[in-house]
């Protein structure tokens, strides 16, 4: 005769009773890790890259519960303009080339050069612009969580830091 323990397993051994661990990222560190894993798989993303002389080229690579992954290419001189990402946090990873990031914070403006392998993590309300100031093309990977639903552009004369987060575009 079989006992309950032999059928269901030892009740003190709970792992088999717990729901499986989610396969999708849930923390900023896990999203950064996802970006690094995708970046390391050059054979998967490299054939997808295109360059467009008129504007930055982009393609959505993947989506998951509450996030999306974008691949972008940048020819020399192409840039994003000053913007935020609405309610989304993000991870920016440079895959090839070099990008310049200018960020506006409550402490002022910072500019940094990001080369292949550099990774930037940002929270909702982070205001920045990214451009290719080099003489070669560049490729970057962007993970947004939640998925990107807003990208508020800011004009050159308006300083958005400290404004109320309304999501409305300003000029």
N, C-alpha and C positions, 0 to 999 in steps of 0.2 A: 504494500500500500504506500502511495506517495504522500508525503507531508506537504503542507503549504510552503514550507521553506524550500523543499526540493523543486516545487513547481514555480514559485514566484521569485526565488532567490532570497538571500539573507536580507531581512527588512532593515538591518543596520547598514547595509551597503546601498546607500541612496543614489549614487551616480546614475544607475540604470533607470531610476524613477524620475530623474530631473529632465526637464526639456533640453534638447540638444543646444550646445553653445551656438549663438548666432554666427553665421558665416560672413556677415557683413560688419564693417567697422561701426563703432559706437562712440569712440572717444577721439579727440583731436590727434592723439598719438597714433591711434589705429588708422585714421585717415591719412596721416603723413606716411605711415608704413605702407598703405595701399598705393600711394603715389610712388614711393620708392620701388615697390614690386613691379608696377607697370613700367616705370622708367627702366628698370633692369632688363625687361623683356623687349629689347630693341627690335627683334625680328617681328614682333607683333605690331608695333606702332610705326616703325620707320617706313614701310611701304605705303602707308596711308598719307604721309605728309605731302602737301601741295603748297606751292607759293603762288600768290595772286598779286600782281603789280598794282592793282587798284586799292586793295585793302588787306588787312590781316585775314588769313585763311583759318577756318576753324571747323572742327567736326566733333560731335559727341561720340566718345568711345564706349562709354558704359553708363548704366544707371543701376541703382540698387535702392533698397528701402531708404528713402530720405536723402539720397545723394546722387550726383552725376559727375562724370569725368569728361573733360574736354581736352582736345589736342589742338594747339594753335601754332601757326608759323608766322614769322615776322621777317619781312625783307628790310634792308637798311632804310631807316627813316620812318618806318611804320610804328604807330603807337596807339594806345588805348584812349588817350585823353584822361583827364582827371575824373575819377568816378568812385562810387562805393558799390557794394553788392547787396544792397537792401538788407534783408534779415539773414542773409547767408554768411556763414564762416567759410574759409577756404584755405587750400594749400596750393601754392604755386611752386612748381619744380621746373627748373631749366634743364632741358634735355640736350640741346645742342646750341652752340654759339654763346652769345652774351646779350643780356638785357639790362637796361637801366630802370631802376624803380625810384620814383620820387613819392614820398609819403608825407602827408600832412597830419600832424598830431597836435595835441594841446601844448606840447613843448616846442613846437616849431616844425620846420621842414627838414627832412633827411633825404639824402640821395645815396643810393648804393648800386654798385655794379654786381650783377648776378651772373655767374658763369655756370657752365654745365655741372650739374650736381647740386647747385645751391637750391635751397628750399626755404620758402617763406610761408608762415602760417598767420592768418589774420582772422579777426572776429568781426561780427556785424558792426557797421559804422566806420570801418577802416577806410580811409580815403587815400587813394594813390593813383598814380599813372605809371604805365609801363611802356617803354619804347625800345626800339633797336637803334642804338646810337653807333653801332659798329659798321664795318664795311662788308660783313658776311651775314647770311641768313641765320635765323635762330628758330628754335622750336621749344615750346613749353607745354607743360601738362598742368591742368587746373582741376582740382577737386572741390566741389561746392556742396555744403551740407547746411540746411536743406538745399535741394536743387535750386539753381539760379532762376529766380522769378523776377527780380528787379536788378537794374544796374543804373543807378542815378548818376547822370553826367553833371559836372560842375563847370561853369565858365571860368575863365582865367582871372576875372576880377572879383569873384566871390570866394571868400574863405569859409568852407563848410564846417570846419571843426568847431564843435560847441553848439551847432544848430540842433534844433529838435529833430529827431529822426522821424520825418513824416513820410519818406519814400517818394515825395513829389519831386519831379525834375526841376532844377533851377537853371537859370540862363546865364 
